[in-house]
Amino acid sequence: MPSAGYYSVAISGLPFVSFEAKKRRDILCAIFSGLAQGGALFQFTYLPKPPVDRKTMDSLGLDAELVGVVWNNVPPAWVYRIGARRTAQAPGAS
């Protein structure tokens, strides 16, 4: 998903798991349209899994990576970095 925005990072606690698929997609598109190339969304959630379903992430070319857990929070908060999928280069490609 190409981005042409100005910000490097967005931070959210939106309850993506509660939203319908179209709403999730629309919100993510709006967030990433404001992010510069290589920018990322840091999303906290209270479930030990990425807050955006795989189908939505695949359709937008995004990946989620767990970057931390706040165990002292009640309930614990999982923090994910969501960004453009990094494609692996073929060996010897430059």
C-alpha positions as CSV (number, residue, x, y, z in Angstrom):
1,M,0.0,0.0,0.0
2,P,1.7,3.2,-1.1
3,S,1.8,6.1,1.3
4,A,2.4,9.7,0.7
5,G,2.0,11.2,4.2
6,Y,4.1,13.2,6.5
7,Y,4.2,11.3,9.8
8,S,6.5,8.4,10.7
9,V,4.4,6.9,13.4
10,A,0.7,6.7,14.5
11,I,-0.3,5.4,17.9
12,S,-3.8,3.8,18.4
13,G,-5.8,2.0,21.0
14,L,-8.9,1.7,18.7
15,P,-10.8,-1.6,19.3
16,F,-10.1,-3.0,15.8
17,V,-11.4,-6.4,16.8
18,S,-14.8,-4.9,17.4
19,F,-15.1,-3.2,14.1
20,E,-16.6,-4.6,10.9
21,A,-14.1,-5.5,8.1
22,K,-15.0,-2.4,6.0
23,K,-14.5,-0.1,8.9
24,R,-11.2,-1.7,9.9
25,R,-10.0,-1.3,6.3
26,D,-11.2,2.3,6.0
27,I,-9.5,3.3,9.2
28,L,-6.2,1.6,8.3
29,C,-6.3,3.2,4.8
30,A,-6.8,6.7,6.4
31,I,-3.9,6.1,8.9
32,F,-1.5,4.9,6.3
33,S,-2.4,7.7,3.9
34,G,-1.0,10.1,6.5
35,L,2.2,8.1,7.1
36,A,5.4,8.6,5.2
37,Q,7.0,5.7,3.4
38,G,8.3,3.3,6.0
39,G,6.0,4.7,8.7
40,A,4.2,2.4,11.1
41,L,1.1,2.2,13.3
42,F,1.8,1.2,16.9
43,Q,-1.4,-0.4,18.1
44,F,-2.1,-1.6,21.7
45,T,-4.7,-4.3,22.4
46,Y,-5.8,-6.4,25.3
47,L,-5.7,-9.7,23.4
48,P,-2.5,-11.7,22.8
49,K,-2.9,-11.7,19.0
50,P,-2.7,-9.0,16.3
51,P,-5.7,-6.6,16.5
52,V,-6.2,-6.7,12.7
53,D,-7.2,-9.9,11.0
54,R,-4.8,-11.6,8.5
55,K,-7.3,-11.2,5.5
56,T,-7.4,-7.4,6.0
57,M,-3.7,-7.1,6.5
58,D,-2.9,-9.2,3.4
59,S,-5.3,-7.2,1.3
60,L,-3.5,-4.0,2.3
61,G,0.0,-5.4,2.1
62,L,0.6,-5.0,5.9
63,D,2.3,-7.1,8.6
64,A,2.1,-7.0,12.4
65,E,5.0,-7.6,14.7
66,L,4.6,-7.9,18.5
67,V,7.0,-5.3,20.0
68,G,6.1,-5.5,23.7
69,V,3.7,-6.5,26.5
70,V,2.9,-4.3,29.4
71,W,2.4,-6.8,32.1
72,N,1.8,-4.2,34.8
73,N,-1.3,-3.0,33.0
74,V,-4.6,-4.6,34.1
75,P,-5.4,-6.3,31.8
76,P,-2.0,-6.7,30.2
77,A,-1.6,-4.7,27.0
78,W,0.1,-6.2,23.9
79,V,1.8,-3.6,21.6
80,Y,2.1,-4.3,17.9
81,R,3.9,-2.5,15.1
82,I,1.8,-2.6,11.9
83,G,3.6,-1.6,8.7
84,A,4.0,-2.3,5.1
85,R,5.1,-5.8,4.4
86,R,8.8,-6.1,3.7
87,T,9.4,-8.2,0.6
88,A,12.5,-10.4,0.6
89,Q,14.9,-9.8,-2.2
90,A,16.1,-12.7,-4.3
91,P,19.7,-13.7,-3.4
92,G,22.1,-11.6,-5.6
93,A,19.5,-9.0,-6.4
94,S,20.5,-5.4,-5.8
